[in-house]
Amino acid sequence: MAKSIMHNKQDRTCYLCMLLNGDYDTRTGLQEHHAMPGTANRKLSEHYSLKVYLCLEHHTVGPYAVHNNARLRRMLQEKAQTVFEERYSHEEWTRAFVSNYI
């Protein structure tokens, strides 16, 4: 399993707690979330290390969980594309993921 290029798991922080609330407290029980949805894109997310670590409330439970909130899910996709393009290129993003989120 490759390290994320979006978020350092060793920090033990929730990516969305940091991004949305400025909360850098460490958490236990973080869950890995692949930024790009769907079976094929999940494999590509793993390949390119486009994943973040989320607390339960931001992953699967409640209205601010990416699995329940299209706006937050889209925001993670935008962040993933931005990080990817900084490392690779927009052309490579388009070849791999087709969709443009920015």
Beta strands, then each sheet from edge to edge (+ up, - down):
strand 1: 31-34
strand 2: 51-54
sheet 1: 1+ 2-
end
